[in-house]
Amino acid sequence: MKIAQITPLYEAVPPKLYGGTERVVAWLSDALVDAGHDVTLFASADAETKAALVPVRDQAIRLDPAELKSDLAAHMGMLHEVRSRMHEFDVLHFHVDMIHFPFFEDCAERTLTTLHGRLDLKDLPVAYRRWKQFPLASISMDQRKPLRNANWFGCVHHGMPRALCNFTAEPRGGYLAFLGRISPEKRADRAIAIARRVGMPLKIAAKIDAQDRAYFEREIEPLLGHSDVEFVGEINDAQKPWPEPFGIVMIEAMACGTPIVAWNCGSVPEVIDDHVTGRIVDNEDDAVMATREVIGYDRATVRAVFERRFTAEAMASRYVELYQRLARDRDTDLGLRLA
């Protein structure tokens, strides 16, 4: 198939440091190429990809040192380029939320839109009712809850390259890890409390956005003044044994054979096989007991679940099924109109 992948322009593909959506688009594009598909990636010029790259900006927005820049103008320019070339593709796969809806509403049946973020925002239901003709893909079933009546076409969990994270048969570091972003909903404070109760050191590798700086200084920084908690800061892929979100951090841990302890919320029950790849908990006491328990889990079994469910190849295969359904539905609709 001839497939266009349209990514946000905030981070490089894959990101140089923190970044979830653009990382997934990088993995998906490469896996589709490896599977024999003709893939074109619309992204910033600093992308590294096996796909044919259409550079629509000189570099990704977040790390661009320019003082004044317009993310809206950058994305509008990209959408214009996609529109001018859309006849070249069997499917246009968008990862840019809904900004493309007004520009492609006359050909929505040729598009698939994966929603990567939270959907419980006030204005979203109106928009998804207004542009209900666009087929949507979720990254978990839980993600759909705020928009149950949207035009859901499929659900595809993220997947990552098999070789990105090395499997480790025996734990070597002797520490717990918190990886992601410092913000109130990520609860680094819980990780610190659990690590101290278990009696193991904790390393926190996390990005701090400007809007979360005050929260970090008020709630998290005072907890770091001891040798048992190390704040590493934002790091790149070469500096860590796994990258970031959806649960990306969960599947990356699984790829290493590392069992997970996570709260029973969001996509966690869809990703973790309880008592196999980790433990799903509801409170701090359970988390402490679960942390002690999972240290003894069979790490080869954890890796095997990753191989079966969460590789980039598995993700690409599930998306191809959706692309093919789109094509069949289009052909059926065309046949009905011709009849």
Disulfide bonds with the S-S distance in Angstrom:
none
